[in-house]
Amino acid sequence: VRNVFMKHHADLLDAAFWQAQKDRIQAGHVHDVFPYERDKRFRPEISQLS
């Protein structure tokens, strides 16, 4: 698990990454994070039809 994590998310362990995120937030940028690909996401427009 560690190797896969490091391959894809090693930047999360770097203080510079978090400093850059803080700077972006302070500049007013809100970063959207989507845990699923678009075709796998819940689609409210469909659920409201039921």
N, CA, C and O atoms as CSV, one atom per row, in Angstrom:
chain,resi,resn,atom,element,x,y,z
A,1,VAL,N,N,0.833,-1.187,0.000
A,1,VAL,CA,C,0.000,0.000,0.000
A,1,VAL,C,C,0.877,1.250,0.000
A,1,VAL,O,O,0.589,2.223,-0.696
A,2,ARG,N,N,1.932,1.210,0.775
A,2,ARG,CA,C,2.821,2.375,0.850
A,2,ARG,C,C,3.380,2.735,-0.523
A,2,ARG,O,O,3.416,3.910,-0.887
A,3,ASN,N,N,3.810,1.746,-1.277
A,3,ASN,CA,C,4.397,2.027,-2.592
A,3,ASN,C,C,3.387,2.679,-3.528
A,3,ASN,O,O,3.722,3.610,-4.262
A,4,VAL,N,N,2.157,2.192,-3.501
A,4,VAL,CA,C,1.117,2.775,-4.353
A,4,VAL,C,C,0.808,4.199,-3.897
A,4,VAL,O,O,0.679,5.108,-4.716
A,5,PHE,N,N,0.691,4.381,-2.582
A,5,PHE,CA,C,0.438,5.722,-2.056
A,5,PHE,C,C,1.543,6.680,-2.484
A,5,PHE,O,O,1.263,7.772,-2.978
A,6,MET,N,N,2.775,6.282,-2.300
A,6,MET,CA,C,3.899,7.148,-2.645
A,6,MET,C,C,3.940,7.442,-4.142
A,6,MET,O,O,4.305,8.545,-4.551
A,7,LYS,N,N,3.570,6.466,-4.950
A,7,LYS,CA,C,3.571,6.662,-6.398
A,7,LYS,C,C,2.575,7.752,-6.804
A,7,LYS,O,O,2.858,8.559,-7.689
A,8,HIS,N,N,1.416,7.770,-6.156
A,8,HIS,CA,C,0.344,8.668,-6.574
A,8,HIS,C,C,0.175,9.914,-5.702
A,8,HIS,O,O,-0.370,10.917,-6.161
A,9,HIS,N,N,0.636,9.860,-4.450
A,9,HIS,CA,C,0.325,10.948,-3.527
A,9,HIS,C,C,1.508,11.419,-2.682
A,9,HIS,O,O,1.298,12.008,-1.622
A,10,ALA,N,N,2.703,11.183,-3.108
A,10,ALA,CA,C,3.879,11.572,-2.317
A,10,ALA,C,C,3.899,13.071,-2.032
A,10,ALA,O,O,4.433,13.502,-1.010
A,11,ASP,N,N,3.319,13.867,-2.933
A,11,ASP,CA,C,3.307,15.314,-2.724
A,11,ASP,C,C,2.554,15.720,-1.459
A,11,ASP,O,O,2.804,16.795,-0.912
A,12,LEU,N,N,1.638,14.878,-0.988
A,12,LEU,CA,C,0.897,15.192,0.235
A,12,LEU,C,C,1.792,15.206,1.470
A,12,LEU,O,O,1.412,15.752,2.506
A,13,LEU,N,N,2.958,14.619,1.367
A,13,LEU,CA,C,3.885,14.563,2.496
A,13,LEU,C,C,4.896,15.703,2.480
A,13,LEU,O,O,5.764,15.782,3.349
A,14,ASP,N,N,4.783,16.578,1.499
A,14,ASP,CA,C,5.731,17.675,1.333
A,14,ASP,C,C,5.130,18.984,1.852
A,14,ASP,O,O,4.040,19.376,1.436
A,15,ALA,N,N,5.831,19.646,2.746
A,15,ALA,CA,C,5.334,20.909,3.312
A,15,ALA,C,C,5.091,21.957,2.225
A,15,ALA,O,O,4.178,22.773,2.355
A,16,ALA,N,N,5.880,21.949,1.172
A,16,ALA,CA,C,5.706,22.922,0.089
A,16,ALA,C,C,4.345,22.761,-0.587
A,16,ALA,O,O,3.738,23.749,-1.001
A,17,PHE,N,N,3.870,21.538,-0.698
A,17,PHE,CA,C,2.542,21.288,-1.273
A,17,PHE,C,C,1.475,21.996,-0.443
A,17,PHE,O,O,0.613,22.689,-0.985
A,18,TRP,N,N,1.539,21.816,0.867
A,18,TRP,CA,C,0.524,22.401,1.743
A,18,TRP,C,C,0.652,23.919,1.819
A,18,TRP,O,O,-0.356,24.613,1.952
A,19,GLN,N,N,1.850,24.435,1.739
A,19,GLN,CA,C,2.035,25.888,1.711
A,19,GLN,C,C,1.409,26.462,0.445
A,19,GLN,O,O,0.752,27.502,0.488
A,20,ALA,N,N,1.612,25.787,-0.673
A,20,ALA,CA,C,1.018,26.238,-1.935
A,20,ALA,C,C,-0.506,26.192,-1.862
A,20,ALA,O,O,-1.177,27.087,-2.374
A,21,GLN,N,N,-1.056,25.156,-1.230
A,21,GLN,CA,C,-2.512,25.068,-1.072
A,21,GLN,C,C,-3.028,26.223,-0.214
A,21,GLN,O,O,-4.047,26.837,-0.532
A,22,LYS,N,N,-2.325,26.506,0.858
A,22,LYS,CA,C,-2.706,27.615,1.737
A,22,LYS,C,C,-2.684,28.933,0.971
A,22,LYS,O,O,-3.603,29.743,1.095
A,23,ASP,N,N,-1.637,29.146,0.181
A,23,ASP,CA,C,-1.520,30.378,-0.601
A,23,ASP,C,C,-2.668,30.508,-1.596
A,23,ASP,O,O,-3.214,31.596,-1.782
A,24,ARG,N,N,-3.033,29.401,-2.233
A,24,ARG,CA,C,-4.139,29.422,-3.197
A,24,ARG,C,C,-5.454,29.761,-2.506
A,24,ARG,O,O,-6.240,30.557,-3.020
A,25,ILE,N,N,-5.694,29.163,-1.351
A,25,ILE,CA,C,-6.926,29.432,-0.605
A,25,ILE,C,C,-6.976,30.896,-0.189
A,25,ILE,O,O,-8.012,31.549,-0.313
A,26,GLN,N,N,-5.859,31.405,0.303
A,26,GLN,CA,C,-5.815,32.813,0.719
A,26,GLN,C,C,-6.013,33.756,-0.465
A,26,GLN,O,O,-6.478,34.882,-0.291
A,27,ALA,N,N,-5.662,33.300,-1.667
A,27,ALA,CA,C,-5.859,34.109,-2.872
A,27,ALA,C,C,-7.291,33.997,-3.396
A,27,ALA,O,O,-7.651,34.647,-4.378
A,28,GLY,N,N,-8.109,33.164,-2.731
A,28,GLY,CA,C,-9.509,33.055,-3.111
A,28,GLY,C,C,-9.855,31.883,-3.999
A,28,GLY,O,O,-11.009,31.736,-4.403
A,29,HIS,N,N,-8.891,31.050,-4.311
A,29,HIS,CA,C,-9.158,29.900,-5.170
A,29,HIS,C,C,-9.678,28.732,-4.332
A,29,HIS,O,O,-9.087,28.368,-3.316
A,30,VAL,N,N,-10.786,28.159,-4.776
A,30,VAL,CA,C,-11.334,26.975,-4.118
A,30,VAL,C,C,-11.125,25.799,-5.061
A,30,VAL,O,O,-11.625,25.791,-6.186
A,31,HIS,N,N,-10.388,24.819,-4.592
A,31,HIS,CA,C,-10.066,23.656,-5.415
A,31,HIS,C,C,-11.146,22.594,-5.248
A,31,HIS,O,O,-11.377,22.112,-4.139
A,32,ASP,N,N,-11.807,22.228,-6.341
A,32,ASP,CA,C,-12.812,21.172,-6.295
A,32,ASP,C,C,-12.123,19.821,-6.354
A,32,ASP,O,O,-11.230,19.600,-7.172
A,33,VAL,N,N,-12.545,18.928,-5.484
A,33,VAL,CA,C,-11.995,17.574,-5.454
A,33,VAL,C,C,-13.144,16.607,-5.671
A,33,VAL,O,O,-14.116,16.608,-4.916
A,34,PHE,N,N,-13.034,15.794,-6.688
A,34,PHE,CA,C,-14.060,14.812,-6.987
A,34,PHE,C,C,-13.478,13.415,-6.798
A,34,PHE,O,O,-12.546,13.033,-7.506
A,35,PRO,N,N,-14.021,12.645,-5.847
A,35,PRO,CA,C,-13.458,11.327,-5.562
A,35,PRO,C,C,-13.767,10.286,-6.629
A,35,PRO,O,O,-13.143,9.225,-6.664
A,36,TYR,N,N,-14.729,10.585,-7.498
A,36,TYR,CA,C,-15.113,9.619,-8.526
A,36,TYR,C,C,-15.007,10.258,-9.897
A,36,TYR,O,O,-15.120,11.476,-10.040
A,37,GLU,N,N,-14.789,9.425,-10.902
A,37,GLU,CA,C,-14.799,9.911,-12.276
A,37,GLU,C,C,-16.214,10.383,-12.605
A,37,GLU,O,O,-17.176,9.930,-11.985
A,38,ARG,N,N,-16.346,11.280,-13.565
A,38,ARG,CA,C,-17.641,11.878,-13.896
A,38,ARG,C,C,-18.725,10.823,-14.140
A,38,ARG,O,O,-19.850,10.990,-13.670
A,39,ASP,N,N,-18.419,9.760,-14.852
A,39,ASP,CA,C,-19.440,8.755,-15.171
A,39,ASP,C,C,-19.847,7.897,-13.973
A,39,ASP,O,O,-20.808,7.133,-14.072
A,40,LYS,N,N,-19.149,8.002,-12.852
A,40,LYS,CA,C,-19.479,7.222,-11.660
A,40,LYS,C,C,-20.087,8.079,-10.552
A,40,LYS,O,O,-20.405,7.568,-9.478
A,41,ARG,N,N,-20.248,9.366,-10.803
A,41,ARG,CA,C,-20.769,10.271,-9.782
A,41,ARG,C,C,-22.290,10.207,-9.688
A,41,ARG,O,O,-22.980,9.894,-10.657
A,42,PHE,N,N,-22.787,10.513,-8.498
A,42,PHE,CA,C,-24.213,10.646,-8.259
A,42,PHE,C,C,-24.728,11.795,-9.109
A,42,PHE,O,O,-24.128,12.870,-9.134
A,43,ARG,N,N,-25.826,11.577,-9.798
A,43,ARG,CA,C,-26.384,12.607,-10.666
A,43,ARG,C,C,-27.737,13.053,-10.118
A,43,ARG,O,O,-28.742,12.375,-10.333
A,44,PRO,N,N,-27.774,14.176,-9.418
A,44,PRO,CA,C,-29.024,14.629,-8.783
A,44,PRO,C,C,-30.174,14.818,-9.762
A,44,PRO,O,O,-31.330,14.585,-9.409
A,45,GLU,N,N,-29.872,15.238,-10.992
A,45,GLU,CA,C,-30.959,15.472,-11.949
A,45,GLU,C,C,-31.716,14.181,-12.259
A,45,GLU,O,O,-32.913,14.223,-12.543
A,46,ILE,N,N,-31.047,13.056,-12.210
A,46,ILE,CA,C,-31.709,11.769,-12.452
A,46,ILE,C,C,-32.490,11.333,-11.217
A,46,ILE,O,O,-33.618,10.856,-11.339
A,47,SER,N,N,-31.911,11.487,-10.043
A,47,SER,CA,C,-32.578,11.043,-8.820
A,47,SER,C,C,-33.843,11.852,-8.548
A,47,SER,O,O,-34.770,11.341,-7.921
A,48,GLN,N,N,-33.901,13.076,-8.997
A,48,GLN,CA,C,-35.076,13.910,-8.762
A,48,GLN,C,C,-36.245,13.508,-9.653
A,48,GLN,O,O,-37.382,13.904,-9.399
A,49,LEU,N,N,-35.977,12.732,-10.687
A,49,LEU,CA,C,-37.037,12.277,-11.577
A,49,LEU,C,C,-37.851,11.152,-10.961
A,49,LEU,O,O,-38.976,10.894,-11.387
A,50,SER,N,N,-37.297,10.485,-9.970
A,50,SER,CA,C,-37.975,9.333,-9.358
A,50,SER,C,C,-39.122,9.758,-8.477
A,50,SER,O,O,-39.795,8.911,-7.888
